[in-house]
């Protein structure tokens, strides 16, 4: 019989590897970039508990981060999607809900026509794009649907502030916006609030929802109550599926 120790790691190396795996599990839903999250995972026992909990939820891919890991920070979604499309092993990315786009900056592309001339306005570009066969077909199918399944967005979550910018989001608040469906904002009485966002959005609008035979809305939590109330008053939805917390808040404050 032959026994040969091919490799081992000491306690310090073991703790470092556990820290890397824990950071991979923590990155998606915790604040901070990849290096800040890694630095925060400095408790060995807590790291072990976190890994066990995440693996217990079925997210076993984080174990692969024990072998070879590259941490990438401050890149555009285009680079991110390129890595995802060509990856050979697990790839953990931070959830968009935890990214503050006000601090990472943004790039407004120069849309160009077939002659490579810069397109002057978003609204004009939108009118051209909706004539594309694929987009036109998708819109026609949605506009002729017998059933639409949707939810309502609540301004209380402030998720859209990251996309619209602080000034636009505050302007919506001053106009009484309490919720939105598909990026179309409305007030507590269900009146649509027009914004510059409408000029560059392609999708179904409130007219399409009103024409549909059955618009099913699924919402969860009391924070969605005001948005649900506005959608009901606007006649955008006619079938409602909510939890008890949302229902109680709805009856309490928005009868």
Secondary structure, 3 states (H helix, E strand, C coil): CCCCCCCCCCHHHHHHHHHHHHHHHHHCCCCCCHHHHHHHCCCHHHHHHHHHHHHHCCCHHHHHHHCCCCCCCCCCHHHHHHHHHHCCCCCCCCCHHHCCHHHHCCCCCCCECCCCCECCCHHHHHHHHCCCHHHHHHHHHHHCCCEEEECCEEHHHCCCHHHHCHHHHHHHHHCCCCEEECCEEECCCCCECCCHHHHCCCCCCHHHHHHCCEEEEEECCHHHHHHHHHHHHCCCCCEEEECHHHHHHHHHHCC
